[in-house]
């Protein structure tokens, strides 16, 4: 049957239910337990009340076998004509795959050894008008899976498990930090200016105040204000928004963990990162050694440290004191003539350099340290070399998952560095200096270490997901009716 015919047949069944006085969309239904609990503590002759979605149905004479599935698992229902009323037996024969029902009965084991429920009664709780895909795993158009995540979750147990693990990862992060006396806080998503990182913001307007506002690109400057205010250890699991491209590693809306520790520095953040991520690997996968896209990653601490400045010198012969033109000429010798830069700045050239390094076959976790100071306007510099900052970026399997600083807390130096950064900003061109943040620093911010970890990418690594869209329930999608090239 065509799709329209199938839907019409289901609509006819819906109307037939109503004609018989059956409420096709049910009411509150109380279960005795979930299906997984039933199977874990299976005891013959035990009475249970379960609910879930019908995923399969097979009729053998006067007996109907059905597979009932809830979030926790699947169990077989055994429906015998002589046990329930004729009206109910007729009704159950007309159920469709995808219908949600509640069923009561007695546990038993069939002759073939199948743990089952001998149904004594059932209720229709939600009539499904759409047919489920028969071979969801075989769909080549993954866009459909992302657009209709609800169907993806119904039909694909592995997908559901990814998001169960994601929830567990976030819960474990909170537990880990809470035990170390970090305080979870919330900072504004709607901000009068986009600060704390480079990135194109999503702009909007607040009508009551007649002011421009932006969805945050980072919470950093607000979290540092809290350090000024005396909250010494804070963290936020936050949603950030950047009006930029989409790829297997980028979504315009993404989740970050940001942590700030007074009286610490980036070395403290390094240890925290190692301890946290290795713990997550063990808890989620059972081992510090995790398979990702066919390659083994060993999250066991300590992780390798490598100097970014040293690698850049070795690969490109670039020094932090070089001007933009010199840097570009050196990069061209390595990469050929495919480099495109709209505006020549040192940061623009270094973006290309970082892309090259990101493409390297780095599988196990590695901390790149010794970043050029002009790339890190919010970080302290090294005492023996002001051209190098106290910063690290963490890479795993070619992806950046973390970034940390020894936070700059000198208000005069911070103003100078932010002013320089605005002149060098080729990515957004619309940022301004946050005067209130600088004012806060003038009250005195303790020395601190700050850390950001991309939760979406971390979940990718711990669930063997090839795309960031596989670990975001509802990724932003291009409109279906959009024309090619728009």
HELIX and SHEET records of a PDB file:
HELIX    1   1 UNK A    3  UNK A   19  1                                  17    
HELIX    2   2 UNK A   35  UNK A   40  1                                   6    
HELIX    3   3 UNK A   86  UNK A   93  1                                   8    
HELIX    4   4 UNK A  136  UNK A  138  5                                   3    
HELIX    5   5 UNK A  142  UNK A  147  1                                   6    
HELIX    6   6 UNK A  149  UNK A  155  1                                   7    
HELIX    7   7 UNK A  157  UNK A  179  1                                  23    
HELIX    8   8 UNK A  220  UNK A  228  1                                   9    
HELIX    9   9 UNK A  266  UNK A  285  1                                  20    
HELIX   10  10 UNK A  308  UNK A  316  1                                   9    
HELIX   11  11 UNK A  324  UNK A  335  1                                  12    
HELIX   12  12 UNK A  346  UNK A  358  1                                  13    
HELIX   13  13 UNK A  373  UNK A  375  5                                   3    
HELIX   14  14 UNK A  411  UNK A  424  1                                  14    
HELIX   15  15 UNK A  435  UNK A  442  1                                   8    
HELIX   16  16 UNK A  455  UNK A  463  1                                   9    
HELIX   17  17 UNK A  468  UNK A  470  5                                   3    
SHEET    1   A 6 UNK A  47  UNK A  60  0                                        
SHEET    2   A 6 UNK A  63  UNK A  69 -1                                        
SHEET    3   A 6 UNK A  74  UNK A  80 -1                                        
SHEET    4   A 6 UNK A 115  UNK A 126  1                                        
SHEET    5   A 6 UNK A 100  UNK A 109 -1                                        
SHEET    6   A 6 UNK A  47  UNK A  60 -1                                        
SHEET    1   B 8 UNK A 183  UNK A 184  0                                        
SHEET    2   B 8 UNK A 233  UNK A 241  1                                        
SHEET    3   B 8 UNK A 253  UNK A 262 -1                                        
SHEET    4   B 8 UNK A 448  UNK A 454 -1                                        
SHEET    5   B 8 UNK A 399  UNK A 406 -1                                        
SHEET    6   B 8 UNK A 385  UNK A 396 -1                                        
SHEET    7   B 8 UNK A 366  UNK A 372 -1                                        
SHEET    8   B 8 UNK A 304  UNK A 307  1                                        
SHEET    1   C 7 UNK A 183  UNK A 184  0                                        
SHEET    2   C 7 UNK A 233  UNK A 241  1                                        
SHEET    3   C 7 UNK A 253  UNK A 262 -1                                        
SHEET    4   C 7 UNK A 448  UNK A 454 -1                                        
SHEET    5   C 7 UNK A 399  UNK A 406 -1                                        
SHEET    6   C 7 UNK A 385  UNK A 396 -1                                        
SHEET    7   C 7 UNK A 381  UNK A 382 -1                                        
SHEET    1   D 3 UNK A 190  UNK A 191  0                                        
SHEET    2   D 3 UNK A 211  UNK A 215 -1                                        
SHEET    3   D 3 UNK A 203  UNK A 206 -1                                        
SHEET    1   E 2 UNK A 289  UNK A 292  0                                        
SHEET    2   E 2 UNK A 295  UNK A 298 -1                                        
END                                                                             
